C-alpha cells in the first residue's frame, strides 16, 4: 500500500484550518484502516508566511495529531511556490502526493479514486471540475475564457483543472528538474509526460474565510501562465508590425497620389488619430515585450523560490 501525503498550502487560513484538519484526518485514518494507504501517510500543511495564527494552529496540530506535519516558509512566496515547497518535501517520504486547497472546496471524497488510479500505474492524476456552478458569472466566464485562450496559444493545459492532483514520486522527481522562478504548475505538470488520468468532481462552496485570489491576483496569475508558456504574443506583435507597415505604405501612396492630383485637404483630425493609434500600438507592443524581459530578469537572478524556516514532522 502506498504512503500518501496530502499537501495543503495555507495563507491566512485560521478560520477554516481546524475543520480542514479534522476532515482530512478522518479521511486519512479511513484510508489507512481500509488498507488503501500506509500508516506513514500524512497531511503536510505549508504556511506561506501567514499574518494570522495559521502557523500557531499548524504547530499545535503537529504536536497533538500524529497524521499532521507542517512547514513554515520564511516569508510569503505565493501559492505556487508554497505548493512546490510542500511537494518537494513530500517526495522524500511519500510514494505519491496529492495537492489540494485548504478551503475545503475540493471534494476530498474522491481522494480514494486518485489513489486507485495511482495503484493502477498512473504517475499523474488530474482533478477536473464537472461544472462551475459555485462560481460567479464573471469568474466562470473569465476562467473558461482563460483555459480556451491558453489552448489557442498552444499551451498543453487541462481544462477546468486547478491544482487538485496526484503526483507519484517519479513525477515529483521530474518536476524538481524544472528550475524556472515564474511557476505555473498547471502548465508545467502536463509537460512531464508520464502516464496520467482524470478524476471528475464537483467543487463545493468555501467553508470559511475569504478567497486568496481576488481579481488582481487572478489577472497576474493568468499573465504569468501566458508569458511562461507561449511566445505567440511576441509573434502576434511581429504580425501586427507587418500589417501596420503595409497599411502605412498604402496610406503613403494615397497621400502622394492625392498631393500630385491637387486633392489634398489640410486637416489635423486624421493626423492626430493616426498618431494616437500608432502610439497606442507601440506602447502595447512595448508592454508585451517588457513583460517577457521582466520574466528573463527574474529567471537569470536564479534566486531561491522559497526558504523553509521550520519543518515539524
FENWO-V151962 format. One record per pair of residues at least 24 apart in sequence whose C-alpha atoms are under 6 Angstrom apart, sorted by the first residue. I is the first residue (numbers start at 1). J is the second residue. If there is no record, write none. Layout:
BEGIN
i;j
I;J
I;J
END
This chain:
BEGIN
i;j
1;37
1;38
2;37
2;38
2;95
3;37
3;38
3;40
3;41
3;94
3;95
4;41
4;94
4;96
4;97
5;41
5;42
5;43
5;94
5;97
6;43
6;44
6;97
6;98
6;99
7;44
7;86
7;98
7;99
8;45
8;100
8;101
8;102
9;46
9;82
9;83
10;46
10;47
10;48
11;48
11;50
12;50
12;52
12;54
13;54
14;53
14;54
15;208
15;209
16;208
42;67
42;68
43;68
44;69
44;70
45;70
46;70
46;71
47;72
48;73
48;76
48;82
49;73
49;75
49;76
69;312
69;313
70;311
70;312
71;310
71;311
72;308
72;309
72;310
73;307
73;308
73;309
74;307
74;308
74;309
91;169
95;168
95;169
96;167
96;168
96;169
97;166
97;167
98;165
98;166
99;164
99;165
100;164
103;206
105;203
105;204
105;205
105;206
106;203
122;195
122;196
123;167
123;168
123;195
123;196
124;166
124;167
124;196
125;165
125;166
125;196
125;197
125;198
126;165
126;198
127;164
127;165
127;198
127;199
127;200
128;160
128;161
128;200
129;160
129;200
129;201
129;202
130;200
130;201
130;202
157;187
181;299
184;225
END
